[in-house]
Amino acid sequence: MDKKLIYSGNSQVLVSGIKNILDEAGIAYFEINKSDSSYPGIIGQIEVLVDKTDEVKAKLLIKHIINL
């Protein structure tokens, strides 16, 4: 499976919203949490990836939440 990055940031709240949107759309995703457990939300990034075939649809679905 070829994975594509659709979000990278440090907001746990935003990632949670993105995952909910993807779940409701039936899009499988992968979360990679590179944040420091001692400083969550401050140091490190959280990445959300989807399969290449779902990339365009996923980006359209989350566009409004990322641009807040």
Buried (B, 14 or more C-beta within 10 A) or exposed (E): EEBBEBBEBBEEEBBEBBBEBBEEBEBEBEEEEEBEEEEEEEEEEBBBBBBEEBBEBBBEBBEEEEEE
